[in-house]
Amino acid sequence: MNDSEIKYVIETTINFFSEITGKTAVCGIPSIKNGKNFVMEYTGIIGISGKRKGSIFFTANEKMLYALAHFMLEPETPTKSDIKDLVGEIANTISGNLRKSFGVDFMISVPVTIEGAIRDIKLPNTIESYIIPIKWNNFKSYLVICLE
Amino acid sequence: MSFNNIRVLIVDDSAIIRKIIQRSLPLEKYELVGVAANGLEALKLFKSTMPQIVTLDITMPEMDGLVVLEEMLRISPDVKVIVISALTDKATGIKAIKKGAKSFIPKPFTTTEVQKIILKLSEGL
């Protein structure tokens, strides 16, 4: 990924949180972490096909997802099923929004969601994986972009 | 203008998005005839409930939303379909409108945006 693509990913992520909650998220400096474990309590995964191949992950802890879901569903109290769904929807929305910059050949899959810090999910060594820290409402999460 | 019994079907593979769209419907004016989480389920519900307004996601399991859109319009050419998608590139929006969608709402969206468009489309019903 080049600098302008990374910049666009960050802008898209910030926009997502602002639109949904009215509260701005802050993205930290992206780092390359190949072959590392990175998952938090819940992870949404989007497979990318077309001209670019790879995956996009959004991973966060339960508390952050409950807080986000609360913003979206207020006054209803979010359920565990809502937050599991939400982590996939965040990965889906950010990935889908990236087509504006990556083009129509940037094909996204339906989200797969994983609960639990599964140690077996590691980033590949063969592709550069960018980890972007996201801080929203004092909660920490990560967006991981792993593209050929 | 009467909004009584305007039948609405919500189609999205995300449960939380379905809930948010549902909340944007003033229930005294609309009848939610069903919610579907994939394209096949959507078409089945569409045929059995014949909604007047449909909110439709694109990226879904079983069947792509744009294929569902074509099929819905084949069955009921007067149905008003609002495509709500994370695929926010211009080409996808244009494709949806060319295929017959009445409106395209990019995700993330607010309930106000959805409400405004549903109300506008209801004027012709």
Interface residues (C-beta under 8 A of the other chain):
Chain A: N15 F16 E19 I20 A69 M72 L73 E76 P78 S81 D82 D85 L86 G88 E89 N92 T93 I94 S95 G96 N97 R99 K100 G103 V104 I108 S109 V110
Chain B: D13 S14 A15 I16 I17 K19 I20 R23 T59 M60 P61 S85 A86 L87 T88 D89 K90 A91 T92 P106 K107 P108 F109 T110
